[in-house]
Amino acid sequence: MAVDNYGDKTSFVSVTCWRKLAENVAEYMEKGRQVGVTGELVQDRWEKDGEKRSKIKINARNVKFLSY
């Protein structure tokens, strides 16, 4: 998901959906379509080649398709 940060910056956040929600999102989602996502914000942390890394993602409970 791309998030506009009120300027020249855009943040990208991974969103994970499961079961019927995942099926609906896969069927109706289009690039550029606006959505509202509610769920749990999760920070994954791991180490690769001795370097600590992290990533923010959302485990979605609900995705609402907004107007174009």
Distance bins in CASP14 RR format, pairs under 12 A and 6 or more apart:
PFRMAT RR
TARGET T0000
AUTHOR 0000-0000-0000
RMODE 2
METHOD distances of the structure
MODEL  1
1 10 0 0 0 0 0 1 0 0 0 0 0
1 11 0 0 0 0 1 0 0 0 0 0 0
1 12 1 0 0 1 0 0 0 0 0 0 0
1 13 1 0 1 0 0 0 0 0 0 0 0
1 14 1 0 0 1 0 0 0 0 0 0 0
1 15 1 0 1 0 0 0 0 0 0 0 0
1 16 0 0 0 0 0 1 0 0 0 0 0
1 17 0 0 0 0 0 1 0 0 0 0 0
1 25 0 0 0 0 0 1 0 0 0 0 0
1 29 0 0 0 0 1 0 0 0 0 0 0
1 31 0 0 0 0 0 1 0 0 0 0 0
1 32 0 0 0 0 0 1 0 0 0 0 0
1 33 0 0 0 0 0 1 0 0 0 0 0
1 34 0 0 0 0 0 1 0 0 0 0 0
1 35 1 0 0 1 0 0 0 0 0 0 0
1 36 0 0 0 0 1 0 0 0 0 0 0
1 37 1 0 0 1 0 0 0 0 0 0 0
1 56 0 0 0 0 0 1 0 0 0 0 0
1 57 0 0 0 0 1 0 0 0 0 0 0
1 58 1 0 0 1 0 0 0 0 0 0 0
1 60 0 0 0 0 1 0 0 0 0 0 0
1 63 0 0 0 0 1 0 0 0 0 0 0
2 9 0 0 0 0 0 1 0 0 0 0 0
2 10 1 0 1 0 0 0 0 0 0 0 0
2 11 1 0 0 1 0 0 0 0 0 0 0
2 12 1 0 1 0 0 0 0 0 0 0 0
2 13 0 0 0 0 1 0 0 0 0 0 0
2 14 0 0 0 0 0 1 0 0 0 0 0
2 15 0 0 0 0 0 1 0 0 0 0 0
2 31 0 0 0 0 1 0 0 0 0 0 0
2 32 1 0 0 1 0 0 0 0 0 0 0
2 33 0 0 0 0 0 1 0 0 0 0 0
2 34 0 0 0 0 0 1 0 0 0 0 0
2 35 0 0 0 0 0 1 0 0 0 0 0
2 37 0 0 0 0 0 1 0 0 0 0 0
3 9 0 0 0 0 1 0 0 0 0 0 0
3 10 1 0 0 1 0 0 0 0 0 0 0
3 11 1 0 1 0 0 0 0 0 0 0 0
3 12 1 0 0 1 0 0 0 0 0 0 0
3 13 1 0 0 1 0 0 0 0 0 0 0
3 14 0 0 0 0 0 1 0 0 0 0 0
3 15 0 0 0 0 0 1 0 0 0 0 0
3 34 0 0 0 0 0 1 0 0 0 0 0
3 35 0 0 0 0 0 1 0 0 0 0 0
3 36 0 0 0 0 0 1 0 0 0 0 0
3 37 0 0 0 0 0 1 0 0 0 0 0
3 56 0 0 0 0 0 1 0 0 0 0 0
3 58 0 0 0 0 0 1 0 0 0 0 0
4 10 1 0 0 1 0 0 0 0 0 0 0
4 11 0 0 0 0 1 0 0 0 0 0 0
4 12 0 0 0 0 0 1 0 0 0 0 0
4 13 0 0 0 0 0 1 0 0 0 0 0
4 32 0 0 0 0 0 1 0 0 0 0 0
4 34 0 0 0 0 0 1 0 0 0 0 0
5 11 1 0 1 0 0 0 0 0 0 0 0
5 12 0 0 0 0 0 1 0 0 0 0 0
5 13 0 0 0 0 0 1 0 0 0 0 0
10 32 0 0 0 0 0 1 0 0 0 0 0
11 55 0 0 0 0 0 1 0 0 0 0 0
11 56 0 0 0 0 1 0 0 0 0 0 0
12 55 0 0 0 0 0 1 0 0 0 0 0
12 56 0 0 0 0 1 0 0 0 0 0 0
12 57 0 0 0 0 0 1 0 0 0 0 0
12 58 0 0 0 0 0 1 0 0 0 0 0
13 35 0 0 0 0 0 1 0 0 0 0 0
13 36 0 0 0 0 0 1 0 0 0 0 0
13 37 0 0 0 0 1 0 0 0 0 0 0
13 39 0 0 0 0 0 1 0 0 0 0 0
13 41 0 0 0 0 1 0 0 0 0 0 0
13 42 0 0 0 0 0 1 0 0 0 0 0
13 43 0 0 0 0 0 1 0 0 0 0 0
13 44 0 0 0 0 0 1 0 0 0 0 0
13 55 0 0 0 0 1 0 0 0 0 0 0
13 56 1 0 0 1 0 0 0 0 0 0 0
13 57 1 0 0 1 0 0 0 0 0 0 0
13 58 1 0 0 1 0 0 0 0 0 0 0
13 59 0 0 0 0 0 1 0 0 0 0 0
13 60 0 0 0 0 0 1 0 0 0 0 0
14 37 0 0 0 0 0 1 0 0 0 0 0
14 41 0 0 0 0 0 1 0 0 0 0 0
14 42 0 0 0 0 1 0 0 0 0 0 0
14 43 0 0 0 0 0 1 0 0 0 0 0
14 44 0 0 0 0 1 0 0 0 0 0 0
14 55 1 0 0 1 0 0 0 0 0 0 0
14 56 1 0 0 1 0 0 0 0 0 0 0
14 57 1 0 1 0 0 0 0 0 0 0 0
14 58 1 0 0 1 0 0 0 0 0 0 0
14 59 0 0 0 0 1 0 0 0 0 0 0
14 60 0 0 0 0 0 1 0 0 0 0 0
15 21 0 0 0 0 0 1 0 0 0 0 0
15 22 0 0 0 0 0 1 0 0 0 0 0
15 25 0 0 0 0 1 0 0 0 0 0 0
15 29 0 0 0 0 1 0 0 0 0 0 0
15 35 0 0 0 0 1 0 0 0 0 0 0
15 36 0 0 0 0 1 0 0 0 0 0 0
15 37 1 0 1 0 0 0 0 0 0 0 0
15 38 0 0 0 0 0 1 0 0 0 0 0
15 39 0 0 0 0 1 0 0 0 0 0 0
15 40 0 0 0 0 0 1 0 0 0 0 0
15 41 0 0 0 0 0 1 0 0 0 0 0
15 42 0 0 0 0 0 1 0 0 0 0 0
15 56 0 0 0 0 0 1 0 0 0 0 0
15 57 1 0 0 1 0 0 0 0 0 0 0
15 58 1 0 1 0 0 0 0 0 0 0 0
15 59 0 0 0 0 1 0 0 0 0 0 0
15 60 1 0 1 0 0 0 0 0 0 0 0
15 61 0 0 0 0 0 1 0 0 0 0 0
15 62 0 0 0 0 0 1 0 0 0 0 0
15 63 1 0 0 1 0 0 0 0 0 0 0
16 22 0 0 0 0 1 0 0 0 0 0 0
16 25 0 0 0 0 0 1 0 0 0 0 0
16 37 0 0 0 0 0 1 0 0 0 0 0
16 39 0 0 0 0 1 0 0 0 0 0 0
16 40 0 0 0 0 1 0 0 0 0 0 0
16 41 0 0 0 0 0 1 0 0 0 0 0
16 42 0 0 0 0 1 0 0 0 0 0 0
16 44 0 0 0 0 0 1 0 0 0 0 0
16 55 0 0 0 0 0 1 0 0 0 0 0
16 56 0 0 0 0 0 1 0 0 0 0 0
16 57 1 0 0 1 0 0 0 0 0 0 0
16 58 1 0 0 1 0 0 0 0 0 0 0
16 59 1 0 1 0 0 0 0 0 0 0 0
16 60 1 0 0 1 0 0 0 0 0 0 0
16 61 0 0 0 0 0 1 0 0 0 0 0
16 63 0 0 0 0 0 1 0 0 0 0 0
17 23 0 0 0 0 1 0 0 0 0 0 0
17 24 0 0 0 0 1 0 0 0 0 0 0
17 25 1 0 1 0 0 0 0 0 0 0 0
17 26 0 0 0 0 1 0 0 0 0 0 0
17 27 0 0 0 0 0 1 0 0 0 0 0
17 28 0 0 0 0 0 1 0 0 0 0 0
17 29 0 0 0 0 1 0 0 0 0 0 0
17 35 0 0 0 0 0 1 0 0 0 0 0
17 37 0 0 0 0 1 0 0 0 0 0 0
17 38 0 0 0 0 0 1 0 0 0 0 0
17 39 0 0 0 0 0 1 0 0 0 0 0
17 57 0 0 0 0 0 1 0 0 0 0 0
17 58 0 0 0 0 1 0 0 0 0 0 0
17 59 0 0 0 0 1 0 0 0 0 0 0
17 60 1 0 1 0 0 0 0 0 0 0 0
17 61 0 0 0 0 1 0 0 0 0 0 0
17 62 0 0 0 0 1 0 0 0 0 0 0
17 63 1 0 0 1 0 0 0 0 0 0 0
18 24 0 0 0 0 0 1 0 0 0 0 0
18 25 0 0 0 0 0 1 0 0 0 0 0
18 26 0 0 0 0 0 1 0 0 0 0 0
18 39 0 0 0 0 0 1 0 0 0 0 0
18 40 0 0 0 0 0 1 0 0 0 0 0
18 59 0 0 0 0 1 0 0 0 0 0 0
18 60 0 0 0 0 1 0 0 0 0 0 0
18 61 0 0 0 0 1 0 0 0 0 0 0
18 62 0 0 0 0 0 1 0 0 0 0 0
18 63 0 0 0 0 0 1 0 0 0 0 0
19 25 0 0 0 0 0 1 0 0 0 0 0
19 26 0 0 0 0 0 1 0 0 0 0 0
19 60 0 0 0 0 0 1 0 0 0 0 0
19 61 0 0 0 0 0 1 0 0 0 0 0
20 26 0 0 0 0 0 1 0 0 0 0 0
20 27 0 0 0 0 0 1 0 0 0 0 0
20 60 0 0 0 0 0 1 0 0 0 0 0
20 62 0 0 0 0 0 1 0 0 0 0 0
20 63 0 0 0 0 0 1 0 0 0 0 0
21 27 0 0 0 0 0 1 0 0 0 0 0
21 28 0 0 0 0 0 1 0 0 0 0 0
21 29 0 0 0 0 0 1 0 0 0 0 0
21 35 0 0 0 0 0 1 0 0 0 0 0
21 37 0 0 0 0 0 1 0 0 0 0 0
21 38 0 0 0 0 0 1 0 0 0 0 0
21 39 0 0 0 0 0 1 0 0 0 0 0
21 59 0 0 0 0 0 1 0 0 0 0 0
21 60 1 0 0 1 0 0 0 0 0 0 0
21 61 1 0 0 1 0 0 0 0 0 0 0
21 62 1 0 0 1 0 0 0 0 0 0 0
21 63 1 0 0 1 0 0 0 0 0 0 0
21 64 0 0 0 0 0 1 0 0 0 0 0
21 65 0 0 0 0 0 1 0 0 0 0 0
22 28 0 0 0 0 0 1 0 0 0 0 0
22 29 0 0 0 0 0 1 0 0 0 0 0
22 59 0 0 0 0 0 1 0 0 0 0 0
22 60 0 0 0 0 1 0 0 0 0 0 0
22 63 0 0 0 0 1 0 0 0 0 0 0
23 29 0 0 0 0 0 1 0 0 0 0 0
23 63 0 0 0 0 0 1 0 0 0 0 0
24 35 0 0 0 0 0 1 0 0 0 0 0
24 60 0 0 0 0 0 1 0 0 0 0 0
24 62 0 0 0 0 0 1 0 0 0 0 0
24 63 1 0 0 1 0 0 0 0 0 0 0
24 64 0 0 0 0 0 1 0 0 0 0 0
24 65 0 0 0 0 1 0 0 0 0 0 0
25 33 0 0 0 0 0 1 0 0 0 0 0
25 35 0 0 0 0 1 0 0 0 0 0 0
25 36 0 0 0 0 0 1 0 0 0 0 0
25 37 0 0 0 0 1 0 0 0 0 0 0
25 60 1 0 0 1 0 0 0 0 0 0 0
25 62 0 0 0 0 0 1 0 0 0 0 0
25 63 1 0 1 0 0 0 0 0 0 0 0
25 64 0 0 0 0 0 1 0 0 0 0 0
25 65 0 0 0 0 1 0 0 0 0 0 0
26 63 0 0 0 0 0 1 0 0 0 0 0
27 63 0 0 0 0 0 1 0 0 0 0 0
27 65 0 0 0 0 0 1 0 0 0 0 0
28 35 0 0 0 0 1 0 0 0 0 0 0
28 63 0 0 0 0 1 0 0 0 0 0 0
28 64 0 0 0 0 0 1 0 0 0 0 0
28 65 1 0 0 1 0 0 0 0 0 0 0
28 66 0 0 0 0 0 1 0 0 0 0 0
29 35 1 0 0 1 0 0 0 0 0 0 0
29 36 0 0 0 0 0 1 0 0 0 0 0
29 37 0 0 0 0 0 1 0 0 0 0 0
29 60 0 0 0 0 0 1 0 0 0 0 0
29 63 0 0 0 0 1 0 0 0 0 0 0
29 64 0 0 0 0 0 1 0 0 0 0 0
29 65 1 0 0 1 0 0 0 0 0 0 0
29 66 0 0 0 0 0 1 0 0 0 0 0
30 65 0 0 0 0 1 0 0 0 0 0 0
30 68 0 0 0 0 1 0 0 0 0 0 0
32 65 0 0 0 0 0 1 0 0 0 0 0
32 66 0 0 0 0 0 1 0 0 0 0 0
32 68 0 0 0 0 1 0 0 0 0 0 0
33 63 0 0 0 0 0 1 0 0 0 0 0
33 64 0 0 0 0 0 1 0 0 0 0 0
33 65 1 0 0 1 0 0 0 0 0 0 0
33 66 1 0 0 1 0 0 0 0 0 0 0
33 67 0 0 0 0 1 0 0 0 0 0 0
33 68 1 0 0 1 0 0 0 0 0 0 0
34 63 0 0 0 0 0 1 0 0 0 0 0
34 64 0 0 0 0 1 0 0 0 0 0 0
34 65 1 0 0 1 0 0 0 0 0 0 0
34 66 1 0 1 0 0 0 0 0 0 0 0
34 67 1 0 0 1 0 0 0 0 0 0 0
34 68 1 0 0 1 0 0 0 0 0 0 0
35 58 0 0 0 0 0 1 0 0 0 0 0
35 60 0 0 0 0 1 0 0 0 0 0 0
35 62 0 0 0 0 1 0 0 0 0 0 0
35 63 1 0 1 0 0 0 0 0 0 0 0
35 64 1 0 0 1 0 0 0 0 0 0 0
35 65 1 0 1 0 0 0 0 0 0 0 0
35 66 1 0 0 1 0 0 0 0 0 0 0
35 67 0 0 0 0 0 1 0 0 0 0 0
35 68 0 0 0 0 0 1 0 0 0 0 0
36 58 0 0 0 0 0 1 0 0 0 0 0
36 60 0 0 0 0 1 0 0 0 0 0 0
36 61 0 0 0 0 0 1 0 0 0 0 0
36 62 0 0 0 0 1 0 0 0 0 0 0
36 63 1 0 0 1 0 0 0 0 0 0 0
36 64 1 0 1 0 0 0 0 0 0 0 0
36 65 0 0 0 0 1 0 0 0 0 0 0
36 66 1 0 0 1 0 0 0 0 0 0 0
36 67 0 0 0 0 0 1 0 0 0 0 0
37 57 0 0 0 0 0 1 0 0 0 0 0
37 58 1 0 1 0 0 0 0 0 0 0 0
37 59 0 0 0 0 1 0 0 0 0 0 0
37 60 1 0 1 0 0 0 0 0 0 0 0
37 61 0 0 0 0 1 0 0 0 0 0 0
37 62 1 0 0 1 0 0 0 0 0 0 0
37 63 1 0 1 0 0 0 0 0 0 0 0
37 64 1 0 0 1 0 0 0 0 0 0 0
37 65 0 0 0 0 0 1 0 0 0 0 0
37 66 0 0 0 0 0 1 0 0 0 0 0
38 58 0 0 0 0 1 0 0 0 0 0 0
38 59 0 0 0 0 0 1 0 0 0 0 0
38 60 1 0 0 1 0 0 0 0 0 0 0
38 61 1 0 1 0 0 0 0 0 0 0 0
38 62 1 0 1 0 0 0 0 0 0 0 0
38 63 0 0 0 0 1 0 0 0 0 0 0
38 64 1 0 0 1 0 0 0 0 0 0 0
39 57 0 0 0 0 0 1 0 0 0 0 0
39 58 1 0 1 0 0 0 0 0 0 0 0
39 59 1 0 0 1 0 0 0 0 0 0 0
39 60 1 0 1 0 0 0 0 0 0 0 0
39 61 1 0 1 0 0 0 0 0 0 0 0
39 62 1 0 0 1 0 0 0 0 0 0 0
39 63 0 0 0 0 1 0 0 0 0 0 0
39 64 0 0 0 0 0 1 0 0 0 0 0
40 56 0 0 0 0 0 1 0 0 0 0 0
40 57 0 0 0 0 1 0 0 0 0 0 0
40 58 1 0 0 1 0 0 0 0 0 0 0
40 59 1 0 1 0 0 0 0 0 0 0 0
40 60 0 0 0 0 1 0 0 0 0 0 0
40 61 1 0 0 1 0 0 0 0 0 0 0
40 62 0 0 0 0 0 1 0 0 0 0 0
41 55 0 0 0 0 0 1 0 0 0 0 0
41 56 1 0 0 1 0 0 0 0 0 0 0
41 57 1 0 0 1 0 0 0 0 0 0 0
41 58 1 0 1 0 0 0 0 0 0 0 0
41 59 0 0 0 0 1 0 0 0 0 0 0
41 60 0 0 0 0 0 1 0 0 0 0 0
41 61 0 0 0 0 0 1 0 0 0 0 0
42 54 0 0 0 0 0 1 0 0 0 0 0
42 55 0 0 0 0 1 0 0 0 0 0 0
42 56 1 0 0 1 0 0 0 0 0 0 0
42 57 1 0 1 0 0 0 0 0 0 0 0
42 58 1 0 0 1 0 0 0 0 0 0 0
42 59 1 0 1 0 0 0 0 0 0 0 0
42 60 0 0 0 0 0 1 0 0 0 0 0
43 53 0 0 0 0 0 1 0 0 0 0 0
43 54 1 0 1 0 0 0 0 0 0 0 0
43 55 1 0 0 1 0 0 0 0 0 0 0
43 56 1 0 1 0 0 0 0 0 0 0 0
43 57 1 0 0 1 0 0 0 0 0 0 0
43 58 0 0 0 0 0 1 0 0 0 0 0
43 59 0 0 0 0 0 1 0 0 0 0 0
44 52 0 0 0 0 0 1 0 0 0 0 0
44 53 0 0 0 0 1 0 0 0 0 0 0
44 54 1 0 0 1 0 0 0 0 0 0 0
44 55 1 0 1 0 0 0 0 0 0 0 0
44 56 0 0 0 0 1 0 0 0 0 0 0
44 57 1 0 0 1 0 0 0 0 0 0 0
44 58 0 0 0 0 0 1 0 0 0 0 0
44 59 0 0 0 0 0 1 0 0 0 0 0
45 51 0 0 0 0 0 1 0 0 0 0 0
45 52 1 0 0 1 0 0 0 0 0 0 0
45 53 1 0 0 1 0 0 0 0 0 0 0
45 54 1 0 1 0 0 0 0 0 0 0 0
45 55 0 0 0 0 1 0 0 0 0 0 0
45 56 0 0 0 0 0 1 0 0 0 0 0
45 57 0 0 0 0 0 1 0 0 0 0 0
46 52 1 0 0 1 0 0 0 0 0 0 0
46 53 1 0 1 0 0 0 0 0 0 0 0
46 54 1 0 0 1 0 0 0 0 0 0 0
46 55 0 0 0 0 1 0 0 0 0 0 0
47 53 1 0 0 1 0 0 0 0 0 0 0
47 54 0 0 0 0 0 1 0 0 0 0 0
48 54 0 0 0 0 0 1 0 0 0 0 0
48 55 0 0 0 0 0 1 0 0 0 0 0
END
